[in-house]
Amino acid sequence: MSKLIKIFYQSKLIKQAPQYQPQNWQKISSIFYINETMFLFLSGIIEEKLITEI
């Protein structure tokens, strides 16, 4: 069952590509409908995260 959650994160890919990183891209905020499998996948690629259920 999917949950609506809000994820604040800094992507490792963005950190590895500073030439594409605007100075104000300290954090990116996204809202996803995700299931547990996708959550585990995102947890693997997101370095710093604050996840809250809406």
C-alpha positions as a printed Julia matrix, in Angstrom:
54×3 Matrix{Float64}:
  0.0    0.0     0.0
  1.4    3.35   -1.01
  1.68   6.25    1.37
  1.84   9.94    0.6
  5.07  11.18    2.08
  7.22  14.25    1.66
 10.94  13.7     1.21
 13.57  16.37    1.73
 16.87  15.21    0.4
 20.26  15.96   -1.05
 21.02  13.65   -3.92
 24.4   11.98   -4.23
 24.13  12.44   -7.99
 23.72  16.19   -7.58
 26.71  16.32   -5.22
 28.76  14.42   -7.8
 27.84  16.88  -10.56
 28.46  20.34   -9.06
 28.53  21.93  -12.5
 24.79  21.25  -12.7
 24.1   22.36   -9.15
 22.7   25.86   -8.71
 23.94  27.61   -5.59
 20.45  27.59   -4.1
 19.98  23.85   -4.55
 20.83  23.03   -0.96
 17.75  20.88   -0.59
 15.16  19.51   -2.97
 11.66  18.82   -1.77
  9.47  16.23   -3.45
  6.19  14.52   -2.72
  5.79  10.9    -3.78
  3.25   8.14   -3.6
  5.57   5.25   -2.89
  5.46   1.69   -1.66
  7.9   -0.01    0.65
 10.11  -1.31   -2.16
 10.46   2.13   -3.68
 11.18   3.56   -0.25
 14.07   1.16    0.17
 15.34   2.08   -3.3
 15.15   5.8    -2.56
 16.84   5.27    0.79
 19.76   3.76   -1.09
 20.26   6.79   -3.34
 19.36   9.58   -0.94
 22.21  10.62    1.31
 20.48  12.94    3.74
 16.77  12.7     4.16
 13.94  13.82    6.38
 10.82  11.84    5.64
  7.46  12.78    7.05
  4.02  11.39    6.37
  1.49  13.98    5.31
